[in-house]
Structure formats: C-alpha cells, structure tokens
Amino acid sequence: RKWYESLLAEDGLTLDSFKHKIKSLSLPGAYRKIVIKPGDVGWKLYRYNDVNVELALSDLDKLQKKAEPSYEADGQFKALKIEMTLPSSCYATMALREVLKIDTSASYQSTLNVT
C-alpha cells in the first residue's frame, strides 16, 4: 500500500483522489495483494483411458455421497488434480495460467478434448 501511495504522490494524487460524490464517476475498489501464498496445497497425479470419464466429484456429487472416480494405474492419459485454499478475490486460475503458460479459459480448454 505504501508503495502504491508513493507512486500516486509522484503525480499529486492520493487514494482519496479516486472518491467522488457522484457514484457513477467514482472509482471504487480495494487494495489487492500481488502475491498470495496458498494454504492447504495438495496434488495428485491420475492416469485414465476414457476421455469422457469424470475425473473429479462436483459439490453436488459430494453431497449425494457418490464414490470417488476410479483411475487406472496403466492409463494412457494423465490428469493432475491440484487443491489449495486462497482468500477471497484470489483466483487459482490466474496462478495456473502463469505456471502452465497456456490459456485457461473454458472455451480454449474445451478444444483440447476434440478428437
């Protein structure tokens, strides 16, 4: 925050410079940290053969107490399951995009399953 305030001060601005009585002209928002260390990090590598098989349980599946998907030790394909806890306004997709250096949008990911 101090760095951001000093950067604004170079241009004669403060954080209050972005507040305005007319709501539509105001620039609301909150300070967001650039780097966050995730908690409860875990991962597991899975192998499978059927590209149409569900690899993870949804929240609804868990509520319905469905069994975990089964995986094949000698499967042709690999999947990596990553779990982590992040505070609000922090997104795992952003971290994965940086680590993997690929597009993580749903539209791009769906093209990977087209055979």
C-alpha positions as CSV (number, residue, x, y, z in Angstrom):
1,R,0.0,0.0,0.0
2,K,2.8,2.4,0.9
3,W,4.5,1.8,-2.5
4,Y,1.2,2.5,-4.3
5,E,0.6,5.7,-2.3
6,S,4.1,7.0,-3.1
7,L,3.6,6.2,-6.7
8,L,0.3,8.2,-6.7
9,A,2.0,11.1,-4.8
10,E,4.5,11.5,-7.7
11,D,1.5,12.6,-9.8
12,G,0.0,14.7,-7.0
13,L,-2.7,12.1,-6.2
14,T,-3.9,10.2,-3.1
15,L,-6.2,7.2,-2.7
16,D,-8.9,9.7,-1.9
17,S,-8.5,11.3,-5.3
18,F,-10.5,8.4,-6.7
19,K,-13.5,9.0,-4.5
20,H,-16.3,11.1,-5.9
21,K,-19.7,12.3,-4.6
22,I,-21.4,11.1,-7.9
23,K,-21.3,7.3,-7.6
24,S,-21.1,6.8,-11.4
25,L,-17.9,8.9,-11.5
26,S,-16.3,7.1,-8.5
27,L,-13.6,4.5,-9.0
28,P,-14.4,2.1,-6.2
29,G,-12.2,-0.8,-5.3
30,A,-9.9,-2.3,-2.8
31,Y,-6.3,-2.9,-2.5
32,R,-5.3,-6.4,-3.7
33,K,-2.1,-8.1,-2.9
34,I,0.1,-9.0,-5.9
35,V,1.3,-12.3,-4.5
36,I,-0.5,-14.6,-2.1
37,K,0.8,-17.9,-0.7
38,P,-1.9,-20.5,-0.9
39,G,-2.7,-22.7,2.0
40,D,-3.6,-26.4,2.3
41,V,-1.8,-27.2,-1.0
42,G,-2.1,-30.7,-2.3
43,W,-1.8,-32.6,-5.6
44,K,-2.2,-36.0,-7.1
45,L,-1.5,-37.5,-10.5
46,Y,-4.1,-39.7,-12.1
47,R,-4.0,-42.0,-15.1
48,Y,-7.1,-42.9,-17.1
49,N,-8.1,-44.2,-20.6
50,D,-11.6,-42.9,-21.2
51,V,-11.6,-39.1,-22.1
52,N,-15.3,-38.9,-21.2
53,V,-15.0,-40.1,-17.6
54,E,-15.5,-37.6,-14.8
55,L,-12.1,-37.0,-13.1
56,A,-13.4,-35.1,-10.1
57,L,-16.5,-35.0,-7.9
58,S,-18.7,-31.9,-8.1
59,D,-20.0,-30.3,-4.8
60,L,-23.4,-31.9,-5.7
61,D,-21.7,-35.3,-6.1
62,K,-20.1,-35.0,-2.7
63,L,-23.5,-34.0,-1.1
64,Q,-25.0,-37.1,-2.7
65,K,-22.1,-39.1,-1.3
66,K,-21.1,-40.5,-4.7
67,A,-18.0,-42.6,-4.8
68,E,-14.7,-41.1,-5.9
69,P,-13.9,-41.8,-9.6
70,S,-11.6,-44.8,-10.2
71,Y,-8.3,-44.5,-12.0
72,E,-6.2,-46.9,-13.9
73,A,-2.6,-47.4,-13.0
74,D,-1.6,-48.0,-16.6
75,G,-3.9,-45.4,-18.2
76,Q,-3.0,-43.8,-21.5
77,F,-3.8,-40.2,-20.3
78,K,-2.6,-38.2,-17.3
79,A,-4.5,-35.7,-15.1
80,L,-3.2,-33.6,-12.3
81,K,-5.5,-32.7,-9.5
82,I,-4.4,-29.6,-7.5
83,E,-6.1,-28.4,-4.3
84,M,-5.4,-25.2,-2.5
85,T,-7.1,-22.7,-0.2
86,L,-7.0,-19.0,-1.2
87,P,-8.5,-15.9,0.4
88,S,-11.4,-14.1,-1.4
89,S,-10.6,-12.3,-4.6
90,C,-7.7,-14.6,-5.3
91,Y,-8.1,-16.9,-8.2
92,A,-6.3,-20.3,-8.7
93,T,-6.9,-20.0,-12.5
94,M,-4.6,-17.0,-12.6
95,A,-1.8,-18.9,-10.8
96,L,-2.3,-21.9,-13.1
97,R,-2.2,-19.7,-16.1
98,E,1.2,-18.4,-15.0
99,V,2.6,-21.8,-14.2
100,L,1.3,-23.6,-17.2
101,K,1.8,-20.7,-19.7
102,I,-1.4,-21.7,-21.5
103,D,-4.9,-20.3,-22.0
104,T,-7.1,-21.5,-19.1
105,S,-10.4,-20.2,-20.5
106,A,-13.2,-22.7,-20.7
107,S,-13.5,-22.1,-24.5
108,Y,-9.8,-23.0,-25.1
109,Q,-9.9,-25.9,-22.7
110,S,-12.9,-27.4,-24.4
111,T,-11.0,-27.5,-27.7
112,L,-8.4,-29.8,-26.1
113,N,-11.0,-32.6,-25.9
114,V,-11.9,-32.5,-29.5
115,T,-10.5,-35.6,-31.3
